[in-house]
Amino acid sequence: QVQLVESGGGLVEAGGSLRLSCAASGRTFSSLAMGWFRQAPGKEREFVAVTTWSGLSTYYADYADSVKGRFTISRDNAKNTVALQMNSLKPEDTAVYYCAAGPSMGRYPPPRYDSWGQGTQVTVSS
């Protein structure tokens, strides 16, 4: 099991930027795929982005009003951290953002996520 702690959330105006960070402990971080999810009020939790164990492959949500092109996921295996850089934020990005860890599948996204952080609130004002 790995413990995950998110930080970096807050209140920002539309068009602004935030950088979320997730610190991991308890297992070999570099053996895990790391992802970000979010949950807006009254909605189900949804996938945002994932990076494979090496950081060489990344995948982003592909839905209406997608984050692709605005958000960037990255990891630092030496520091056991994964980050989500969020630019050009929109009010609809308002949500609790969660960091999650899953088994490594090489260069492919994990089939599941076994560990979750407690989340960090991101609020984007219009």
Backbone as JSON Lines, residues from 0, in Angstrom:
{"i":0,"aa":"Q","n":[0.85,-1.19,0.0],"ca":[0.0,0.0,0.0],"c":[0.88,1.24,0.0]}
{"i":1,"aa":"V","n":[0.45,2.26,-0.67],"ca":[1.17,3.52,-0.73],"c":[0.28,4.61,-0.15]}
{"i":2,"aa":"Q","n":[0.89,5.52,0.59],"ca":[0.17,6.65,1.13],"c":[0.37,7.86,0.23]}
{"i":3,"aa":"L","n":[-0.71,8.57,-0.04],"ca":[-0.66,9.71,-0.96],"c":[-1.22,10.95,-0.28]}
{"i":4,"aa":"V","n":[-0.53,12.06,-0.44],"ca":[-0.97,13.32,0.14],"c":[-0.89,14.41,-0.91]}
{"i":5,"aa":"E","n":[-2.05,15.0,-1.24],"ca":[-2.1,16.06,-2.23],"c":[-1.92,17.43,-1.58]}
{"i":6,"aa":"S","n":[-1.45,18.37,-2.36],"ca":[-1.33,19.75,-1.92],"c":[-1.39,20.66,-3.14]}
{"i":7,"aa":"G","n":[-1.57,21.96,-2.9],"ca":[-1.51,22.92,-3.98],"c":[-2.84,23.45,-4.46]}
{"i":8,"aa":"G","n":[-3.94,22.93,-3.91],"ca":[-5.24,23.44,-4.32],"c":[-5.48,24.84,-3.78]}
{"i":9,"aa":"G","n":[-6.57,25.45,-4.25],"ca":[-6.9,26.79,-3.77],"c":[-7.92,27.46,-4.66]}
{"i":10,"aa":"L","n":[-8.05,28.76,-4.48],"ca":[-8.98,29.58,-5.24],"c":[-8.21,30.39,-6.27]}
{"i":11,"aa":"V","n":[-8.67,30.34,-7.51],"ca":[-7.99,31.06,-8.59],"c":[-9.05,31.6,-9.54]}
{"i":12,"aa":"E","n":[-8.74,32.7,-10.19],"ca":[-9.65,33.28,-11.17],"c":[-9.56,32.51,-12.48]}
{"i":13,"aa":"A","n":[-10.63,32.57,-13.24],"ca":[-10.64,31.93,-14.56],"c":[-9.49,32.47,-15.39]}
{"i":14,"aa":"G","n":[-8.82,31.56,-16.1],"ca":[-7.66,31.92,-16.88],"c":[-6.35,31.77,-16.13]}
{"i":15,"aa":"G","n":[-6.44,31.56,-14.84],"ca":[-5.25,31.42,-14.02],"c":[-4.68,30.01,-14.03]}
{"i":16,"aa":"S","n":[-3.67,29.82,-13.19],"ca":[-2.97,28.53,-13.13],"c":[-2.8,28.08,-11.69]}
{"i":17,"aa":"L","n":[-2.73,26.77,-11.54],"ca":[-2.4,26.15,-10.26],"c":[-1.53,24.93,-10.56]}
{"i":18,"aa":"R","n":[-0.71,24.6,-9.57],"ca":[0.1,23.39,-9.68],"c":[-0.19,22.52,-8.47]}
{"i":19,"aa":"L","n":[-0.77,21.35,-8.74],"ca":[-1.03,20.38,-7.68],"c":[0.15,19.45,-7.55]}
{"i":20,"aa":"S","n":[0.4,19.01,-6.32],"ca":[1.46,18.06,-6.08],"c":[0.94,16.93,-5.21]}
{"i":21,"aa":"C","n":[1.49,15.75,-5.42],"ca":[1.11,14.58,-4.63],"c":[2.4,13.9,-4.17]}
{"i":22,"aa":"A","n":[2.53,13.74,-2.87],"ca":[3.7,13.08,-2.29],"c":[3.32,11.66,-1.9]}
{"i":23,"aa":"A","n":[4.16,10.7,-2.27],"ca":[3.89,9.29,-2.03],"c":[4.9,8.69,-1.06]}
{"i":24,"aa":"S","n":[4.43,7.78,-0.26],"ca":[5.33,7.06,0.65],"c":[4.76,5.67,0.9]}
{"i":25,"aa":"G","n":[5.63,4.76,1.33],"ca":[5.18,3.44,1.73],"c":[5.47,2.33,0.74]}
{"i":26,"aa":"R","n":[5.76,2.66,-0.49],"ca":[6.11,1.65,-1.47],"c":[7.09,2.22,-2.47]}
{"i":27,"aa":"T","n":[7.6,1.38,-3.33],"ca":[8.51,1.84,-4.37],"c":[7.72,2.66,-5.38]}
{"i":28,"aa":"F","n":[7.88,3.97,-5.29],"ca":[7.11,4.88,-6.11],"c":[7.31,4.63,-7.59]}
{"i":29,"aa":"S","n":[8.53,4.36,-7.98],"ca":[8.83,4.23,-9.41],"c":[8.21,2.99,-10.04]}
{"i":30,"aa":"S","n":[7.63,2.1,-9.24],"ca":[6.99,0.91,-9.79],"c":[5.5,1.14,-10.06]}
{"i":31,"aa":"L","n":[5.02,2.33,-9.77],"ca":[3.6,2.63,-9.85],"c":[3.26,3.59,-10.98]}
{"i":32,"aa":"A","n":[2.11,3.38,-11.58],"ca":[1.51,4.39,-12.44],"c":[0.78,5.37,-11.53]}
{"i":33,"aa":"M","n":[0.83,6.66,-11.86],"ca":[0.22,7.67,-11.01],"c":[-0.77,8.51,-11.81]}
{"i":34,"aa":"G","n":[-1.93,8.7,-11.23],"ca":[-2.97,9.43,-11.94],"c":[-3.6,10.53,-11.1]}
{"i":35,"aa":"W","n":[-4.32,11.39,-11.81],"ca":[-5.13,12.42,-11.16],"c":[-6.58,12.26,-11.6]}
{"i":36,"aa":"F","n":[-7.46,12.4,-10.63],"ca":[-8.88,12.36,-10.88],"c":[-9.49,13.61,-10.25]}
{"i":37,"aa":"R","n":[-10.75,13.89,-10.58],"ca":[-11.44,15.0,-9.94],"c":[-12.91,14.67,-9.77]}
{"i":38,"aa":"Q","n":[-13.5,15.33,-8.79],"ca":[-14.92,15.16,-8.53],"c":[-15.55,16.5,-8.22]}
{"i":39,"aa":"A","n":[-16.44,16.91,-9.11],"ca":[-17.16,18.17,-8.93],"c":[-18.41,17.92,-8.09]}
{"i":40,"aa":"P","n":[-18.95,18.94,-7.46],"ca":[-20.16,18.77,-6.64],"c":[-21.29,18.16,-7.44]}
{"i":41,"aa":"G","n":[-21.88,17.1,-6.9],"ca":[-23.01,16.46,-7.54],"c":[-22.66,15.59,-8.73]}
{"i":42,"aa":"K","n":[-21.37,15.4,-8.98],"ca":[-20.95,14.58,-10.12],"c":[-20.09,13.42,-9.67]}
{"i":43,"aa":"E","n":[-19.93,12.45,-10.54],"ca":[-19.08,11.32,-10.25],"c":[-17.61,11.7,-10.43]}
{"i":44,"aa":"R","n":[-16.77,10.94,-9.75],"ca":[-15.33,11.15,-9.92],"c":[-14.95,10.81,-11.35]}
{"i":45,"aa":"E","n":[-14.09,11.62,-11.96],"ca":[-13.69,11.39,-13.35],"c":[-12.17,11.46,-13.5]}
{"i":46,"aa":"F","n":[-11.72,10.71,-14.46],"ca":[-10.29,10.65,-14.77],"c":[-9.82,11.97,-15.38]}
{"i":47,"aa":"V","n":[-8.61,12.39,-15.0],"ca":[-8.01,13.6,-15.57],"c":[-6.76,13.25,-16.38]}
{"i":48,"aa":"A","n":[-5.81,12.56,-15.74],"ca":[-4.55,12.26,-16.42],"c":[-3.83,11.15,-15.67]}
{"i":49,"aa":"V","n":[-2.93,10.48,-16.38],"ca":[-2.1,9.45,-15.76],"c":[-0.73,9.45,-16.41]}
{"i":50,"aa":"T","n":[0.26,9.12,-15.61],"ca":[1.61,8.95,-16.12],"c":[2.1,7.56,-15.74]}
{"i":51,"aa":"T","n":[2.77,6.9,-16.66],"ca":[3.3,5.57,-16.39],"c":[4.51,5.65,-15.47]}
{"i":52,"aa":"W","n":[5.04,4.5,-15.09],"ca":[6.08,4.45,-14.06],"c":[7.29,5.31,-14.42]}
{"i":53,"aa":"S","n":[7.63,5.36,-15.7],"ca":[8.83,6.09,-16.13],"c":[8.56,7.56,-16.36]}
{"i":54,"aa":"G","n":[7.28,7.9,-16.53],"ca":[6.95,9.27,-16.89],"c":[7.03,9.53,-18.38]}
{"i":55,"aa":"L","n":[7.44,8.52,-19.16],"ca":[7.62,8.72,-20.6],"c":[6.3,8.69,-21.35]}
{"i":56,"aa":"S","n":[5.3,8.01,-20.76],"ca":[3.99,7.97,-21.4],"c":[2.97,8.63,-20.49]}
{"i":57,"aa":"T","n":[2.16,9.51,-21.08],"ca":[1.11,10.19,-20.33],"c":[-0.19,10.13,-21.13]}
{"i":58,"aa":"Y","n":[-1.27,10.1,-20.4],"ca":[-2.58,10.03,-21.02],"c":[-3.49,11.05,-20.33]}
{"i":59,"aa":"Y","n":[-4.35,11.65,-21.13],"ca":[-5.24,12.67,-20.6],"c":[-6.69,12.35,-20.94]}
{"i":60,"aa":"A","n":[-7.59,12.89,-20.13],"ca":[-9.01,12.7,-20.39],"c":[-9.36,13.26,-21.76]}
{"i":61,"aa":"D","n":[-10.27,12.57,-22.41],"ca":[-10.7,12.98,-23.74],"c":[-12.22,13.08,-23.74]}
{"i":62,"aa":"Y","n":[-12.73,14.08,-23.06],"ca":[-14.16,14.27,-23.04],"c":[-14.45,15.74,-23.33]}
{"i":63,"aa":"A","n":[-15.7,16.04,-23.44],"ca":[-16.08,17.41,-23.75],"c":[-15.46,18.37,-22.73]}
{"i":64,"aa":"D","n":[-14.99,19.47,-23.22],"ca":[-14.31,20.44,-22.37],"c":[-13.07,19.82,-21.73]}
{"i":65,"aa":"S","n":[-12.32,19.09,-22.55],"ca":[-11.18,18.31,-22.08],"c":[-10.09,19.17,-21.47]}
{"i":66,"aa":"V","n":[-9.32,18.5,-20.6],"ca":[-8.18,19.15,-19.97],"c":[-6.94,19.08,-20.85]}
{"i":67,"aa":"K","n":[-6.98,18.24,-21.87],"ca":[-5.81,18.08,-22.72],"c":[-5.45,19.39,-23.39]}
{"i":68,"aa":"G","n":[-4.18,19.72,-23.3],"ca":[-3.72,20.99,-23.84],"c":[-3.65,22.09,-22.79]}
{"i":69,"aa":"R","n":[-4.33,21.89,-21.68],"ca":[-4.3,22.86,-20.6],"c":[-3.6,22.31,-19.35]}
{"i":70,"aa":"F","n":[-3.74,21.01,-19.13],"ca":[-3.13,20.36,-17.96],"c":[-1.94,19.52,-18.39]}
{"i":71,"aa":"T","n":[-0.95,19.46,-17.53],"ca":[0.22,18.61,-17.77],"c":[0.56,17.82,-16.52]}
{"i":72,"aa":"I","n":[0.65,16.51,-16.69],"ca":[1.04,15.65,-15.57],"c":[2.52,15.33,-15.7]}
{"i":73,"aa":"S","n":[3.21,15.28,-14.57],"ca":[4.62,14.94,-14.57],"c":[4.97,14.28,-13.24]}
{"i":74,"aa":"R","n":[6.1,13.59,-13.21],"ca":[6.51,12.93,-11.99],"c":[8.0,13.07,-11.77]}
{"i":75,"aa":"D","n":[8.4,12.96,-10.53],"ca":[9.81,12.98,-10.16],"c":[10.04,11.77,-9.28]}
{"i":76,"aa":"N","n":[10.59,10.71,-9.85],"ca":[10.78,9.47,-9.1],"c":[11.83,9.6,-8.0]}
{"i":77,"aa":"A","n":[12.73,10.55,-8.14],"ca":[13.73,10.77,-7.1],"c":[13.11,11.4,-5.85]}
{"i":78,"aa":"K","n":[12.02,12.15,-6.05],"ca":[11.36,12.82,-4.92],"c":[10.04,12.16,-4.53]}
{"i":79,"aa":"N","n":[9.67,11.1,-5.24],"ca":[8.4,10.41,-4.97],"c":[7.2,11.35,-5.07]}
{"i":80,"aa":"T","n":[7.18,12.16,-6.1],"ca":[6.08,13.09,-6.28],"c":[5.54,13.04,-7.7]}
{"i":81,"aa":"V","n":[4.28,13.4,-7.82],"ca":[3.65,13.57,-9.11],"c":[2.91,14.9,-9.07]}
{"i":82,"aa":"A","n":[2.96,15.64,-10.16],"ca":[2.38,16.96,-10.21],"c":[1.36,17.06,-11.33]}
{"i":83,"aa":"L","n":[0.46,18.02,-11.17],"ca":[-0.5,18.35,-12.21],"c":[-0.48,19.86,-12.39]}
{"i":84,"aa":"Q","n":[0.11,20.31,-13.47],"ca":[0.14,21.73,-13.8],"c":[-1.12,22.06,-14.56]}
{"i":85,"aa":"M","n":[-1.9,23.01,-14.04],"ca":[-3.18,23.35,-14.63],"c":[-3.15,24.81,-15.08]}
{"i":86,"aa":"N","n":[-3.28,25.01,-16.37],"ca":[-3.27,26.35,-16.96],"c":[-4.62,26.65,-17.59]}
{"i":87,"aa":"S","n":[-4.86,27.94,-17.84],"ca":[-6.1,28.38,-18.49],"c":[-7.31,27.77,-17.8]}
{"i":88,"aa":"L","n":[-7.32,27.87,-16.5],"ca":[-8.39,27.24,-15.72],"c":[-9.74,27.88,-16.01]}
{"i":89,"aa":"K","n":[-10.77,27.03,-15.96],"ca":[-12.14,27.44,-16.22],"c":[-13.0,27.14,-14.98]}
{"i":90,"aa":"P","n":[-14.09,27.84,-14.82],"ca":[-14.97,27.55,-13.67],"c":[-15.38,26.08,-13.61]}
{"i":91,"aa":"E","n":[-15.54,25.45,-14.76],"ca":[-15.94,24.04,-14.79],"c":[-14.83,23.1,-14.35]}
{"i":92,"aa":"D","n":[-13.64,23.61,-14.12],"ca":[-12.57,22.79,-13.54],"c":[-12.67,22.72,-12.02]}
{"i":93,"aa":"T","n":[-13.6,23.45,-11.46],"ca":[-13.79,23.43,-10.01],"c":[-14.17,22.03,-9.55]}
{"i":94,"aa":"A","n":[-13.39,21.5,-8.61],"ca":[-13.6,20.12,-8.14],"c":[-12.61,19.83,-7.03]}
{"i":95,"aa":"V","n":[-12.81,18.69,-6.39],"ca":[-11.78,18.13,-5.52],"c":[-10.92,17.24,-6.4]}
{"i":96,"aa":"Y","n":[-9.63,17.46,-6.35],"ca":[-8.69,16.7,-7.17],"c":[-7.99,15.65,-6.31]}
{"i":97,"aa":"Y","n":[-7.97,14.43,-6.85],"ca":[-7.4,13.3,-6.13],"c":[-6.21,12.71,-6.89]}
{"i":98,"aa":"C","n":[-5.22,12.35,-6.14],"ca":[-4.08,11.61,-6.65],"c":[-4.34,10.12,-6.41]}
{"i":99,"aa":"A","n":[-3.92,9.28,-7.35],"ca":[-4.16,7.85,-7.21],"c":[-2.98,7.06,-7.78]}
{"i":100,"aa":"A","n":[-2.76,5.88,-7.22],"ca":[-1.66,5.01,-7.66],"c":[-2.21,3.68,-8.15]}
{"i":101,"aa":"G","n":[-1.64,3.18,-9.23],"ca":[-2.05,1.9,-9.77],"c":[-0.85,1.07,-10.2]}
{"i":102,"aa":"P","n":[-1.05,-0.21,-10.48],"ca":[0.07,-1.07,-10.89],"c":[0.64,-0.65,-12.23]}
{"i":103,"aa":"S","n":[1.92,-0.82,-12.37],"ca":[2.57,-0.47,-13.62],"c":[2.18,-1.47,-14.72]}
{"i":104,"aa":"M","n":[1.87,-0.95,-15.89],"ca":[1.56,-1.75,-17.07],"c":[2.47,-1.34,-18.21]}
{"i":105,"aa":"G","n":[3.74,-1.07,-17.86],"ca":[4.67,-0.64,-18.9],"c":[4.3,0.73,-19.4]}
{"i":106,"aa":"R","n":[4.09,0.84,-20.69],"ca":[3.78,2.14,-21.26],"c":[2.28,2.37,-21.4]}
{"i":107,"aa":"Y","n":[1.49,1.51,-20.8],"ca":[0.04,1.64,-20.87],"c":[-0.55,2.08,-19.54]}
{"i":108,"aa":"P","n":[-1.74,2.69,-19.56],"ca":[-2.37,3.1,-18.29],"c":[-2.71,1.88,-17.45]}
{"i":109,"aa":"P","n":[-2.79,2.04,-16.15],"ca":[-3.13,0.91,-15.28],"c":[-4.59,0.52,-15.43]}
{"i":110,"aa":"P","n":[-4.92,-0.73,-15.16],"ca":[-6.31,-1.18,-15.25],"c":[-7.14,-0.77,-14.04]}
{"i":111,"aa":"R","n":[-6.51,-0.35,-12.99],"ca":[-7.2,0.03,-11.77],"c":[-6.29,0.92,-10.94]}
{"i":112,"aa":"Y","n":[-6.87,1.53,-9.93],"ca":[-6.09,2.36,-8.99],"c":[-6.36,1.83,-7.59]}
{"i":113,"aa":"D","n":[-5.31,1.5,-6.88],"ca":[-5.44,0.83,-5.59],"c":[-5.31,1.76,-4.4]}
{"i":114,"aa":"S","n":[-4.68,2.9,-4.59],"ca":[-4.45,3.83,-3.47],"c":[-4.89,5.22,-3.88]}
{"i":115,"aa":"W","n":[-5.5,5.91,-2.93],"ca":[-6.03,7.24,-3.21],"c":[-5.63,8.2,-2.1]}
{"i":116,"aa":"G","n":[-5.42,9.44,-2.49],"ca":[-5.22,10.49,-1.5],"c":[-6.56,11.02,-1.03]}
{"i":117,"aa":"Q","n":[-6.52,11.98,-0.13],"ca":[-7.75,12.53,0.43],"c":[-8.3,13.68,-0.38]}
{"i":118,"aa":"G","n":[-7.54,14.17,-1.32],"ca":[-8.03,15.19,-2.22],"c":[-7.65,16.61,-1.8]}
{"i":119,"aa":"T","n":[-7.63,17.48,-2.79],"ca":[-7.38,18.9,-2.56],"c":[-8.37,19.71,-3.4]}
{"i":120,"aa":"Q","n":[-8.95,20.73,-2.78],"ca":[-10.01,21.5,-3.43],"c":[-9.42,22.54,-4.39]}
{"i":121,"aa":"V","n":[-9.96,22.56,-5.59],"ca":[-9.63,23.6,-6.57],"c":[-10.92,24.33,-6.9]}
{"i":122,"aa":"T","n":[-10.9,25.64,-6.73],"ca":[-12.07,26.46,-7.04],"c":[-11.66,27.55,-8.01]}
{"i":123,"aa":"V","n":[-12.36,27.6,-9.14],"ca":[-12.06,28.58,-10.18],"c":[-13.24,29.54,-10.26]}
{"i":124,"aa":"S","n":[-12.99,30.8,-10.0],"ca":[-14.04,31.81,-10.02],"c":[-14.14,32.44,-11.41]}
{"i":125,"aa":"S","n":[-15.35,32.82,-11.75],"ca":[-15.57,33.41,-13.09],"c":[-15.42,34.93,-13.06]}
